[in-house]
Amino acid sequence: MRMGRRSICLASFVALLCLGSTLATQEKRVADQTCGSGFQEGEVEFFPNISKIEYEGPSSKNPLAFKWYNPEEEIYGKKMKDWLRFSVAFWHTFRGDGSDPFGSPTKQWPWDDGTDSLEMAFTRMRANFEFLKKLGLNRWCFHDRDIAPEGRTLEESNANLDKVVALAKQLQEGTDIRPLWGTAQLFKHPRYMHGAATSPDARIYAYAAAQVKKAMEATKELGGENYVFWGGREGYQSLLNTDLERELNHLGQFLKSAAEYKKKIEFDGVLLIEPKPQEPTKHQYDWDAATAIGFLQKYGLKDDFKLNIECNHATLAGHSCYHELEVSRINGVLGNIDANTGDAQTGWDTDQFLMDIAETTQVMLSVLQNGGLAPGGFNFDAKLRRESTDVEDLFISHIAGMDAMARGLRNAAKILEEGTLPSIVKERYASFDSALGASIESGELGFEELEQEALRMEEPLPASGKQELAEMVFYNSI
């Protein structure tokens, strides 16, 4: 679909009427950014007042420029763009409307008429590609129902998805833009109110399987590098009406079938599970990284899946993002990161852009020690605040998030290269480099032999943990 200047202006005017008079001033300002751009009839530019974002360095005061993210700069043996394989989340960036459990939508972009029509899906996809190009990014992520409207039947829904995928594939031509990952939205529609793979209704299990099959095919068609499973409804509200064992078995079988189908269609992407403890269900079966790893081991799926760690989910589970990444890394299943954060004063998943430099440094310490994430990356599963309503805010938020991760990368590389913090850790475990320690780690000594060692030694006095020194070194490095 091609919309001219007049069409975009008309859509903007309709958007004003739909949102109401309280948003009129804000929406008119946003609409003017497009309608007053001097476009020729039949041409489309969704961000006419925003040029390609460039690197200007730390001294720059330009909000529409990178201060720390310099894609071609080499850090710790790789180009920055190869460590930081950034991705834009379609659902937050192009479907987020600012609504929350307590309030109505606060924003509607000038090109968006607010409907879920197929024509509107085409428009949003074109906006997505322009956004990516102006940010200098070549990856994006999607849910099937975010990019294409759900039809009255599964056949109609599949046909809608095919049409949008065809457009996306056309827009990819001549570029290196591809999905970092795709997924199926198995949580919003009322049919999934009791779960999808863990629904007590076998018919819904079958419907969910069909939807995942199609979403996986779409991801492969677009050259996607991964496929994600996020089980928002896969859990329970009460054990009194739940057959816990049966639901877990069903989920295991569902994921096994997905792995088998991946091989059948020769999809080279990595299958990822995204842990989350709660919201919307009270308890989700993939509570955290350790729980998800145990689940994969029980059902013989550890060779078929890795984990997509979301920082905000980590804190909801009572962990730090660093903890979840390290648990995943040492178990060989760190596949991808959703780069976002929550608010310590808010008890739900707020999906804010990650801008805490201490946290991004810890994240990058894990990534560097993992050797990178490829074919995974950093998906900005983050949304504008409800009160941020200007079109340029879409760019500012991503620029800030990219710069924060770039600063974290620089800091983490500095910490590892200087070696002070790693040496503190190494010194703390130095006794395990002795003959006794090595024999323990190799399993050479059992309890009886260790008892004899203990009887021969003097009372062991533990050394200082030097936590404050470690913290001083870390924070002086960022």
C-alpha positions as CSV (number, residue, x, y, z in Angstrom):
1,M,0.0,0.0,0.0
2,R,1.2,3.5,-0.8
3,M,-0.2,6.4,1.1
4,G,0.2,10.0,-0.1
5,R,0.6,13.1,1.9
6,R,-3.2,13.8,1.9
7,S,-3.9,10.2,3.0
8,I,-1.5,10.4,6.0
9,C,-3.0,13.8,7.0
10,L,-6.5,12.3,6.9
11,A,-5.4,9.4,9.0
12,S,-3.9,11.8,11.5
13,F,-7.1,13.8,11.7
14,V,-9.1,10.6,12.3
15,A,-6.7,9.7,15.0
16,L,-7.4,13.0,16.7
17,L,-11.1,12.4,16.8
18,C,-10.7,8.8,18.0
19,L,-8.5,9.7,21.0
20,G,-10.6,12.6,22.1
21,S,-10.1,16.3,22.9
22,T,-7.7,15.7,25.8
23,L,-5.1,14.5,23.3
24,A,-5.9,16.9,20.5
25,T,-2.9,19.3,21.1
26,Q,-0.4,16.5,21.3
27,E,-1.7,14.6,18.3
28,K,-1.9,17.7,16.2
29,R,1.8,18.4,16.9
30,V,2.7,14.8,15.9
31,A,0.5,15.0,12.8
32,D,2.1,18.3,11.7
33,Q,5.5,16.6,11.7
34,T,4.3,14.4,8.8
35,C,1.6,16.5,7.1
36,G,3.8,19.6,6.8
37,S,6.8,17.7,5.4
38,G,6.5,18.8,1.8
39,F,6.0,15.2,0.4
40,Q,5.0,14.6,-3.2
41,E,1.7,12.9,-3.8
42,G,2.2,9.1,-3.6
43,E,5.3,9.1,-1.6
44,V,5.6,8.0,2.0
45,E,8.0,9.0,4.7
46,F,6.9,8.2,8.3
47,F,9.7,10.1,10.0
48,P,10.3,13.1,7.7
49,N,12.0,15.3,10.3
50,I,14.5,12.6,11.4
51,S,17.6,11.9,9.5
52,K,19.8,8.7,9.8
53,I,21.2,8.6,13.3
54,E,24.9,9.1,13.4
55,Y,27.7,8.6,16.0
56,E,28.8,12.0,17.3
57,G,30.8,10.9,20.4
58,P,30.4,11.5,24.2
59,S,30.6,15.3,24.0
60,S,27.6,15.6,21.7
61,K,24.5,17.2,23.2
62,N,22.3,16.1,20.2
63,P,19.5,13.9,21.5
64,L,19.2,12.4,18.0
65,A,22.8,11.1,17.8
66,F,24.8,8.3,19.3
67,K,27.3,9.3,22.0
68,W,28.7,5.8,22.8
69,Y,27.5,3.4,20.2
70,N,30.0,3.4,17.3
71,P,29.1,0.3,15.3
72,E,32.4,-0.1,13.4
73,E,34.6,0.5,16.4
74,E,36.5,-2.6,17.6
75,I,36.1,-3.5,21.3
76,Y,37.6,-6.7,22.8
77,G,38.4,-8.2,19.5
78,K,35.1,-7.6,17.6
79,K,33.3,-4.7,16.1
80,M,30.7,-3.1,18.4
81,K,27.9,-4.0,16.1
82,D,28.9,-7.6,16.3
83,W,28.8,-7.7,20.1
84,L,25.6,-5.6,20.1
85,R,23.2,-7.2,17.7
86,F,20.3,-4.8,18.4
87,S,16.7,-5.5,17.5
88,V,13.5,-3.4,17.5
89,A,10.4,-5.0,19.1
90,F,7.6,-4.5,16.6
91,W,4.8,-4.9,19.3
92,H,6.1,-2.1,21.6
93,T,7.4,0.3,18.9
94,F,4.5,0.1,16.4
95,R,1.6,-1.3,18.4
96,G,2.1,0.3,21.8
97,D,-0.5,2.9,22.5
98,G,0.3,3.9,26.0
99,S,-2.6,2.1,27.6
100,D,-2.1,0.4,31.0
101,P,-4.4,-1.5,33.4
102,F,-5.6,1.9,34.8
103,G,-5.7,4.1,31.7
104,S,-6.7,4.5,28.1
105,P,-4.3,5.0,25.2
106,T,-2.3,8.2,25.2
107,K,-0.7,8.1,21.7
108,Q,-1.5,7.2,18.1
109,W,1.1,7.9,15.5
110,P,0.1,10.1,12.5
111,W,0.3,7.2,10.0
112,D,-1.8,4.9,12.2
113,D,-5.6,5.0,12.1
114,G,-5.9,2.7,15.2
115,T,-7.6,-0.1,13.3
116,D,-6.4,-3.7,13.0
117,S,-7.0,-3.9,9.3
118,L,-4.7,-5.6,6.8
119,E,-4.0,-2.2,5.1
120,M,-3.0,-0.7,8.4
121,A,-0.7,-3.7,9.0
122,F,1.1,-2.9,5.7
123,T,1.5,0.7,6.7
124,R,3.0,-0.3,10.1
125,M,5.4,-2.6,8.4
126,R,6.7,0.1,6.1
127,A,7.2,2.4,9.1
128,N,9.1,-0.4,10.8
129,F,11.6,-0.6,7.9
130,E,12.1,3.1,7.7
131,F,12.7,3.2,11.5
132,L,15.3,0.5,11.3
133,K,17.2,2.1,8.5
134,K,17.3,5.5,10.2
135,L,18.6,3.9,13.4
136,G,21.1,1.9,11.3
137,L,19.8,-1.4,12.6
138,N,19.2,-4.6,10.7
139,R,17.1,-6.7,13.1
140,W,13.6,-6.7,14.4
141,C,11.3,-9.1,16.4
142,F,7.6,-9.8,16.0
143,H,4.6,-11.7,17.2
144,D,2.4,-13.1,14.5
145,R,-0.7,-11.3,15.6
146,D,1.1,-8.0,16.0
147,I,2.2,-7.7,12.4
148,A,-1.0,-9.3,10.9
149,P,-4.6,-9.1,12.1
150,E,-6.4,-12.2,13.4
151,G,-9.1,-13.3,11.0
152,R,-12.5,-15.0,11.7
153,T,-10.9,-18.4,11.0
154,L,-7.5,-19.9,11.3
155,E,-7.3,-20.0,7.5
156,E,-8.0,-16.3,7.3
157,S,-5.5,-15.5,10.0
158,N,-2.9,-17.5,8.1
159,A,-3.7,-15.7,4.8
160,N,-3.3,-12.3,6.5
161,L,0.1,-13.3,7.9
162,D,1.2,-14.6,4.5
163,K,0.4,-11.2,2.9
164,V,2.2,-9.2,5.5
165,V,5.2,-11.6,5.4
166,A,5.3,-11.1,1.6
167,L,5.5,-7.3,2.0
168,A,8.2,-7.6,4.7
169,K,10.2,-9.9,2.4
170,Q,9.8,-7.4,-0.4
171,L,11.0,-4.6,1.9
172,Q,14.0,-6.7,2.9
173,E,15.2,-7.0,-0.7
174,G,18.5,-5.2,-1.2
175,T,19.0,-4.9,2.5
176,D,20.5,-7.0,5.3
177,I,17.4,-6.5,7.5
178,R,16.1,-9.7,8.9
179,P,14.1,-10.8,12.0
180,L,16.2,-11.6,15.1
181,W,13.3,-13.8,16.1
182,G,9.6,-14.4,15.6
183,T,7.0,-15.9,17.9
184,A,3.3,-16.7,18.1
185,Q,1.0,-14.6,20.4
186,L,-0.6,-17.3,22.5
187,F,-1.9,-15.2,25.4
188,K,-4.1,-12.3,24.2
189,H,-7.1,-14.0,22.6
190,P,-9.8,-15.3,25.0
191,R,-9.3,-18.9,23.7
192,Y,-6.0,-18.9,25.6
193,M,-7.3,-17.7,28.9
194,H,-6.5,-21.1,30.5
195,G,-3.2,-21.4,28.6
196,A,-2.1,-22.7,25.2
197,A,0.1,-25.7,25.4
198,T,-1.1,-26.2,29.0
199,S,-4.8,-25.6,28.3
200,P,-7.1,-28.3,29.8
201,D,-8.8,-28.3,26.4
202,A,-7.1,-30.5,23.8
203,R,-8.7,-28.5,20.9
204,I,-7.0,-25.3,22.1
205,Y,-3.7,-27.2,22.4
206,A,-4.1,-28.2,18.7
207,Y,-5.0,-24.6,17.7
208,A,-1.9,-23.3,19.5
209,A,0.2,-25.9,17.7
210,A,-1.2,-24.8,14.4
211,Q,-0.4,-21.2,15.2
212,V,3.2,-21.9,16.2
213,K,3.7,-24.0,13.1
214,K,2.6,-21.0,10.9
215,A,4.6,-18.5,12.9
216,M,7.7,-20.7,12.7
217,E,7.2,-20.9,8.9
218,A,6.9,-17.1,8.7
219,T,10.1,-16.6,10.7
220,K,11.9,-19.0,8.4
221,E,10.5,-17.4,5.3
222,L,11.9,-14.0,6.4
223,G,15.3,-15.4,7.3
224,G,14.8,-15.1,11.0
225,E,17.7,-16.3,13.2
226,N,15.7,-17.5,16.2
227,Y,12.2,-18.5,17.3
228,V,10.9,-17.6,20.9
229,F,8.4,-19.3,23.2
230,W,7.0,-17.0,25.8
231,G,4.3,-18.8,27.8
232,G,2.4,-15.9,29.4
233,R,-0.6,-18.1,30.1
234,E,1.3,-21.3,30.6
235,G,0.9,-21.7,34.3
236,Y,-1.9,-21.6,36.9
237,Q,-4.0,-19.4,39.1
238,S,-4.9,-22.1,41.6
239,L,-3.6,-25.7,42.2
240,L,-7.1,-26.7,43.4
241,N,-8.3,-27.0,39.8
242,T,-5.0,-27.8,38.1
243,D,-3.4,-31.1,37.2
244,L,0.2,-29.8,37.5
245,E,1.9,-33.0,36.3
246,R,-0.3,-33.3,33.3
247,E,0.1,-29.7,32.2
248,L,3.9,-29.9,32.5
249,N,3.9,-33.1,30.4
250,H,1.7,-31.4,27.8
251,L,4.1,-28.4,27.7
252,G,7.1,-30.8,27.3
253,Q,5.3,-32.6,24.4
254,F,4.4,-29.3,22.8
255,L,8.0,-28.1,22.8
256,K,9.2,-31.5,21.6
257,S,6.9,-31.3,18.6
258,A,8.1,-27.8,17.9
259,A,11.7,-29.0,17.8
260,E,10.8,-31.9,15.5
261,Y,8.9,-29.5,13.1
262,K,11.9,-27.1,13.1
263,K,14.0,-30.0,11.8
264,K,11.4,-31.1,9.3
265,I,11.2,-27.6,7.6
266,E,15.0,-27.2,7.9
267,F,14.7,-24.0,9.9
268,D,18.3,-23.2,11.0
269,G,17.2,-20.7,13.7
270,V,17.6,-21.4,17.4
271,L,14.6,-22.2,19.6
272,L,14.4,-20.0,22.7
273,I,12.4,-20.2,25.9
274,E,11.8,-16.9,27.7
275,P,11.5,-17.4,31.5
276,K,9.1,-15.3,33.5
277,P,7.7,-15.9,37.0
278,Q,4.3,-14.3,36.9
279,E,1.9,-11.9,35.2
280,P,-0.5,-12.6,33.9
281,T,-0.8,-16.0,35.6
282,K,0.1,-16.3,39.3
283,H,2.7,-18.9,38.6
284,Q,4.3,-19.6,35.2
285,Y,6.0,-22.9,34.5
286,D,9.2,-21.2,33.2
287,W,9.7,-19.1,36.4
288,D,13.4,-18.4,36.0
289,A,16.5,-19.6,34.2
290,A,17.2,-22.4,36.6
291,T,13.6,-23.7,36.5
292,A,13.6,-23.6,32.7
293,I,16.9,-25.4,32.5
294,G,15.5,-28.1,34.9
295,F,12.4,-28.4,32.7
296,L,14.5,-28.8,29.5
297,Q,16.6,-31.5,31.2
298,K,13.7,-33.5,32.4
299,Y,12.0,-33.6,29.0
300,G,15.2,-34.2,27.1
301,L,15.1,-30.8,25.3
302,K,18.3,-29.2,26.4
303,D,20.0,-29.9,23.1
304,D,17.1,-28.2,21.2
305,F,16.5,-25.0,23.2
306,K,18.4,-22.1,24.6
307,L,17.0,-19.2,26.8
308,N,16.0,-15.7,26.0
309,I,16.6,-13.8,29.2
310,E,14.6,-10.6,29.9
311,C,16.1,-8.4,32.5
312,N,12.7,-7.2,33.8
313,H,11.6,-10.8,34.2
314,A,14.7,-11.5,36.2
315,T,13.9,-8.9,38.8
316,L,10.3,-10.1,39.0
317,A,11.7,-13.5,39.9
318,G,13.7,-12.0,42.7
319,H,17.0,-12.2,40.8
320,S,19.3,-9.7,39.1
321,C,19.6,-9.9,35.3
322,Y,23.3,-10.7,35.8
323,H,22.3,-13.7,37.9
324,E,20.0,-15.1,35.2
325,L,22.6,-14.5,32.5
326,E,25.3,-16.3,34.5
327,V,23.0,-19.2,35.3
328,S,22.3,-19.5,31.5
329,R,25.9,-19.0,30.5
330,I,27.4,-21.6,32.7
331,N,24.8,-24.1,31.6
332,G,25.5,-23.4,27.9
333,V,22.0,-22.1,27.1
334,L,22.4,-18.3,26.9
335,G,20.8,-17.5,23.5
336,N,19.4,-14.0,23.5
337,I,18.7,-11.0,25.8
338,D,15.6,-8.8,26.0
339,A,17.3,-5.5,27.0
340,N,14.8,-3.8,29.3
341,T,14.3,-3.1,32.9
342,G,11.6,-2.6,35.5
343,D,11.0,0.0,38.2
344,A,12.1,-1.0,41.8
345,Q,9.0,1.0,43.1
346,T,6.6,-0.8,40.7
347,G,5.6,-4.4,41.1
348,W,4.9,-5.4,37.6
349,D,6.6,-5.8,34.2
350,T,7.0,-2.1,33.1
351,D,9.3,-2.9,30.1
352,Q,11.4,0.2,30.4
353,F,14.5,0.9,28.3
354,L,17.6,-0.3,30.1
355,M,19.8,2.7,30.9
356,D,21.5,1.8,34.2
357,I,25.1,1.7,33.3
358,A,26.1,-0.5,36.2
359,E,23.5,-3.1,35.0
360,T,24.5,-2.9,31.4
361,T,28.1,-3.4,32.4
362,Q,27.2,-6.6,34.3
363,V,25.1,-7.8,31.3
364,M,28.1,-7.2,29.0
365,L,30.5,-9.0,31.4
366,S,28.3,-12.1,30.9
367,V,28.1,-11.6,27.1
368,L,31.8,-11.1,26.7
369,Q,32.6,-14.2,28.8
370,N,30.0,-16.1,26.6
371,G,31.9,-15.1,23.5
372,G,28.9,-13.1,22.3
373,L,25.3,-14.0,21.6
374,A,25.2,-14.7,17.8
375,P,22.9,-15.8,16.4
376,G,21.1,-14.2,19.3
377,G,21.2,-10.5,20.1
378,F,19.7,-7.7,22.2
379,N,16.0,-7.1,21.5
380,F,14.6,-3.9,22.9
381,D,11.5,-5.4,24.4
382,A,10.9,-2.0,25.8
383,K,8.2,0.7,25.3
384,L,7.9,4.4,25.7
385,R,6.5,5.6,28.9
386,R,2.8,6.4,28.8
387,E,3.6,10.1,29.1
388,S,6.1,10.1,26.1
389,T,4.0,10.9,23.1
390,D,6.2,12.6,20.4
391,V,7.3,10.7,17.4
392,E,10.9,11.6,18.1
393,D,10.6,9.8,21.4
394,L,10.6,6.5,19.5
395,F,14.1,7.4,18.4
396,I,15.4,9.0,21.6
397,S,14.4,5.9,23.6
398,H,16.3,3.5,21.3
399,I,19.3,5.8,21.0
400,A,19.5,6.0,24.8
401,G,19.2,2.2,25.2
402,M,21.8,1.5,22.5
403,D,24.2,4.0,24.1
404,A,23.7,2.5,27.5
405,M,24.5,-1.0,26.2
406,A,27.5,0.4,24.3
407,R,28.8,2.0,27.5
408,G,28.3,-1.3,29.3
409,L,30.3,-3.0,26.6
410,R,33.2,-0.6,26.9
411,N,33.2,-0.9,30.7
412,A,33.1,-4.7,30.7
413,A,35.9,-4.9,28.2
414,K,38.0,-2.5,30.3
415,I,37.3,-4.6,33.5
416,L,38.3,-7.9,31.8
417,E,41.4,-6.3,30.1
418,E,42.7,-4.7,33.3
419,G,42.1,-8.0,35.2
420,T,41.7,-6.5,38.7
421,L,38.2,-7.8,39.4
422,P,38.8,-11.2,37.8
423,S,42.0,-11.5,39.9
424,I,40.0,-10.9,43.1
425,V,37.7,-13.7,42.2
426,K,40.5,-16.0,41.2
427,E,42.4,-15.3,44.5
428,R,39.2,-16.1,46.5
429,Y,39.2,-19.7,45.1
430,A,43.0,-20.1,45.0
431,S,42.8,-23.1,47.5
432,F,41.1,-25.1,44.8
433,D,44.2,-24.7,42.6
434,S,46.2,-26.6,45.3
435,A,46.6,-30.4,45.2
436,L,43.8,-30.9,47.7
437,G,41.4,-28.6,45.8
438,A,42.2,-30.1,42.4
439,S,41.5,-33.6,43.9
440,I,38.2,-32.4,45.2
441,E,37.2,-30.9,41.8
442,S,38.2,-34.0,39.9
443,G,36.2,-36.2,42.2
444,E,39.3,-38.2,43.1
445,L,38.6,-37.9,46.9
446,G,35.5,-39.1,48.6
447,F,34.2,-38.4,52.1
448,E,36.5,-41.0,53.8
449,E,39.7,-39.5,52.2
450,L,38.5,-36.0,52.9
451,E,38.0,-36.9,56.5
452,Q,41.6,-38.0,56.8
453,E,42.7,-34.7,55.2
454,A,40.6,-32.8,57.8
455,L,42.0,-34.7,60.7
456,R,45.5,-33.8,59.6
457,M,45.0,-30.1,59.1
458,E,44.7,-27.3,61.6
459,E,41.4,-25.5,62.1
460,P,40.9,-23.6,58.8
461,L,40.4,-19.9,59.1
462,P,38.4,-18.4,56.2
463,A,39.8,-15.4,54.4
464,S,38.0,-12.1,53.9
465,G,35.5,-12.1,51.0
466,K,36.6,-8.6,49.9
467,Q,33.1,-7.7,48.7
468,E,33.6,-4.0,49.3
469,L,36.9,-4.1,47.3
470,A,35.2,-5.9,44.5
471,E,32.4,-3.4,44.4
472,M,34.9,-0.5,44.6
473,V,36.8,-1.9,41.6
474,F,33.6,-2.4,39.6
475,Y,32.1,1.0,40.2
476,N,35.4,2.8,39.7
477,S,35.4,1.1,36.2
478,I,32.1,2.4,35.0
